[in-house]
Amino acid sequence: MTQQKTNTPSTLHRDTLAVRAAVERSQYGENAEALYLTSGYVQPSAEASARRFAGEEDGYTYGRTGNPTVTSFEQRLAAMEGTEAAMATASGMAAIMLMCFSLLRSGDHVVFSQSMFGSTIKLIGTEFARFGVESTIVPQSDIDAWRAAVRPGTKLLFAETPTNPLTEVCDIAALADIAHSVGALLCVDNCFATPALQRPVTLGADIVMHSGTKFLDGQGRVMAGALCAPEALVREKFLPVQKNVGMVLSPFNAWVVLKGLETLSLRMQAQSAATLALARWLEQHPAVARVHYPGLDSHPQHALAMRQMSGVGGAVLSFDLKAADATQARARAFHVLDALQVLSLCTNLGDTKTLLSHPASTSHGKLTEAQRQAAGIGQGLIRVAVGLEHLDDLKADLARGLDTLS
Ligand SMILES: *Cc1c(COP(=O)(O)O)cnc(C)c1O
């Protein structure tokens, strides 16, 4: 996060900032933001170089400490999330790594939900535990459990809403109050909702974490991540660590995601509308036992989700197939997935192409059957990350398998 003048006043509307916020144009007047593929920067003078290395003057010195294309991505994402600053990272997991490494020390305590992204649970619960960071894992939507878990040494509450793959929602404002009551910070993984639908800082969150790999890129091309936070946190905590650990976002990937942000709002609205229509269709299908989607009245936290997510449910749903037992459920799920001719069997999400996956044998494959049952991830569960294909083609491709189950 090297501070460079932005070309855009922050008083503009968010839709405008999503296509305009970036560092100033170069002397060539390019209209699309420039891609600066360089690892080093020529210094104007030895004195200026010394001031930059001493932190007394802003200016780029080396690719690990900053890049103008990366700064443009950081400025644009911060503007969209409504935070003072942002720090880009090589991936979403790198963002979580950077946050924990910057904020925690041995003996500190973290509270997070059992429904979070699997690698997040592993990173904090297992890897950071090796360095003496303690954690308590709570049920996603049980506010009393979050409240009971905090203690004087709690430094961080980490929430993800909605979650993968069951789209469980938690109350961001309530969690912010709990975090602040013990002087802890609340970080929200805003990967599923994106700032187009949900801005956690307006509800009291302190840090917003992103996997830019998903909806921010939006077209399944590159990996990226980011932490959006107050300027002081980024400058004093994240930047000094990032300079030394080097989990930096490549300028090329930053440029791809920067351009992805320009269409984020349109994509989220269109893909969410298609997801709601598909969710309603699946709910009526005789082969389907249950559909998990925050936009449906049947979702247990429908009202909270609609309040928190601008009245839109997002572009990921999952559904359970009817089956007599786990063996039949798995066979049926595989039948539906193997019958696809248009949509992709692919564990990513947030693409313009619709992607389907079987969580029990992929993202949640390492859990024991008992752990999977406890998490609600049955063998008959299929996740659909809805893209931009025509709704009729989506339904027809799913019906190919759903209508031919034995
Ligand atoms: C994908 C994902 C991550 C991790 O991001 P990467 O870019 O794959 O490292 C974290 N949280 C959620 C909710 C995700 O979907």
The ligand as an SDF file (V2000), in Angstrom:
LIG
                    3D

 15 15  0  0  0  0  0  0  0  0999 V2000
  -11.9750  -19.2420   -1.9430 C   0  0  0  0  0  0  0  0  0  0  0  0
  -12.2520  -18.7140   -0.6160 C   0  0  0  0  0  0  0  0  0  0  0  0
  -11.2170  -18.3300    0.2540 C   0  0  0  0  0  0  0  0  0  0  0  0
   -9.7490  -18.5110   -0.1010 C   0  0  0  0  0  0  0  0  0  0  0  0
   -9.3800  -17.7430   -1.1910 O   0  0  0  0  0  0  0  0  0  0  0  0
   -8.2200  -18.1730   -2.2260 P   0  0  0  0  0  0  0  0  0  0  0  0
   -8.1600  -17.0270   -3.1620 O   0  0  0  0  0  0  0  0  0  0  0  0
   -8.6420  -19.4710   -2.8440 O   0  0  0  0  0  0  0  0  0  0  0  0
   -6.9710  -18.3370   -1.4320 O   0  0  0  0  0  0  0  0  0  0  0  0
  -11.5600  -17.8160    1.4880 C   0  0  0  0  0  0  0  0  0  0  0  0
  -12.8530  -17.6600    1.8590 N   0  0  0  0  0  0  0  0  0  0  0  0
  -13.8730  -18.0310    1.0570 C   0  0  0  0  0  0  0  0  0  0  0  0
  -15.2730  -17.8360    1.5220 C   0  0  0  0  0  0  0  0  0  0  0  0
  -13.6230  -18.5680   -0.1990 C   0  0  0  0  0  0  0  0  0  0  0  0
  -14.6400  -18.9440   -0.9860 O   0  0  0  0  0  0  0  0  0  0  0  0
  1  2  1  0
  2  3  1  0
  2 14  2  0
  3  4  1  0
  3 10  2  0
  4  5  1  0
  5  6  1  0
  6  7  2  0
  6  8  1  0
  6  9  1  0
 10 11  1  0
 11 12  2  0
 12 13  1  0
 12 14  1  0
 14 15  1  0
M  END
$$$$
